[in-house]
């Protein structure tokens, strides 16, 4: 396994090692302890809700993220993590399980293979701030949305160009993961730009191991020129990263909906998830508590350890800049894989 340091955070390495160990010996870092001789986590399985409850194992495919799933010391936290923890309680209550509970296991999964692995039966739900798009609906189905009216907006450094609308993105270099909904939106924008005689956006594929938060940190240090990010995440991280500038009026997609992905062959399971969504989406008491905790309160991201990590990353950027000029290489492109 390649070493992943993201923004220089040593605890991230430990987390990924823990997850690697989990995948190898079938131990959940969250709830379930499975027999290491069993291959339940790696075996393809595609049953619907009735079979899932008989199996008593719910596999959740989820990328590591400083918003959705992370370690705060030795404690798992995150918006998506707490939501699925609540879902586990919900289905056990619904099924009236006692000693033989349905166990939830989080399987850390790179974004580029989230949906394909779900479709192939290597997970039962895929979660990760996933926008429901036409292309994704060709592969999997989605629950009712937990969050609506999402805008995918441009984010630059504080000294970035003045842009007023999406047409001002013509000819600009923008970094996004190819697996993201942002990429789909930029492809559609380029079709519009080309039809009006304007230069297309220069779309640069970011490393799939990098989350939006990682890319925003790189933007904050001047490594990247411009990103597209969901407005709710961009607003939150702008409270922490003081060198980024949001352009809320420059949206490449509006009216987005975010939900959990399930296989198309699981209509009953989807219906059960929708029961949970109804009482836990944004706008409900439980939903608002979680969204406020992880998208308004910055305490988990402004602790001394996190602040020290960002300062360490900024110092590393300066080294790359210095030696990039000295030896005539693109320091930004060399830094990117080093921080994943």
Secondary structure, 3 states (H helix, E strand, C coil): CCCCCCCCCHHHHHHHHHHHHHHHHCECCCCCECCCCCCCCCCCCCCCHHHHHHHCEEEEEECCECCCEEEECCEEECHHHHHHHHHHHHHHHHCCCCCCCCEEEEEECCHHHHHHHHHCCCCCEEEEEEECCHHHHCCCEECCCCEEEEEEEEEEECCCCCCCCHHHHCCCEEEEECCCHHHHHHHHHHHHHHHCCCCCCEEEEECCCCCHHHHHHHHHCCCCCEEEEEHHHHHHHHCCCCCEEEEEEEEEEEEEEEEEEECCCCHHHHHHHHHHHHHHCCCCHHHHHHHHHHHCCCCCCCCHHHHHHHHHHHHHHHHHHHHHHHHCCCHHHHHHHHCC
